[in-house]
Amino acid sequence: MPKLKSNGIEIEYEQFGIAGDKPLLMVMGLGAQMIQWDEEFLGGFVARGFHVTRFDNRDVGLSTKLEAAGTPNIPQMMAEAANGKTPSVAYTLDDMADDAAGVLDALGIESAHVAGASMGGMIAQVLAMRHPSRVRSLTSIMSSTGNPNLPSAKPEAMALLMRPRATDRDAAIDGMVEARKQLSGGVVAFDEERARRSAALAFDRSNYPAGMARQMAAIMAGGNRVPELQKLKVPTLVIHGDLDPLVPIEGGHDTANAIPGAEMRVVANMGHDLNPAHWAEITDAIVLHAEKAH
């Protein structure tokens, strides 16, 4: 797959569909590679007339790793944040949003429909805040605003993020499958075989826990985006599962309430996971939203 230069780093990317169709930029979440935007899922957009771009965020997959920045001490940062201290981080969500804008620059895309999941939703929000002319429509999926008054993740879900990442292949794959199963919400059938194939592909492509820690630090330093989101004039759709244990649904409601005119779409029986059972509903919602936004 090709690389491009963006914001002083290299970004791995891939495109699907016909150049000249409606551009759709997909932004993935914490520690997740672009391949977790499943090709079959993206094919649903291509079939509806979209030219889709997915990419690896910095510090994940095959994009530039910020190794010189070291690995942050997340528990210490959490303690500092609880005491009102602003953590020192290698980069911010602003930097990651500028990376995404640089992807559009490098590909000659003046503006695009933008969809982000989890941390990717945060990056997409910041992209719309910092570069509003580049975002035709915004879709924030299973994400939040950074509002400190919102409910926290369920303890068992937060524990999944905080536990050390295995470096042994089999153990790492087992851990990824178990995490996805726990985050899926537990109502819609979980396809363990599919999850295991996905985890193996991700591990073999790039297993880089230090990058995930630096991305988590960027989230923690992101602050409360509500005041800036209230100024947005970008057509916005918020999609959130009613069973999300990692980013409770209140985060989705807060996003929709903050952005003027935003539409909220609650997906029944959806956790913090893009389960194939929900693909059709999510695709239909994003396509309709993009078509309304032009």
Secondary structure, DSSP 8 states (H G I E B T S, - for coil): --EEEETTEEEEEEEES-TTSEEEEEE--TT--GGGS-HHHHHHHHTTTEEEEEE--TTSTTS---GGG----HHHHHHHHHTT-----S--HHHHHHHHHHHHHHTT-S-EEEEEETHHHHHHHHHHHH-GGGEEEEEEES-----TTS----HHHHHHHHS----SHHHHHHHHHHHHHHHT-SSS---HHHHHHHHHHHHHH---HHHHHHHHHHHHTT---HHHHTT--S-EEEEEETT-SSS-HHHHHHHHHHSTT-EEEEETT--SS--GGGHHHHHHHHHHHHHHH-
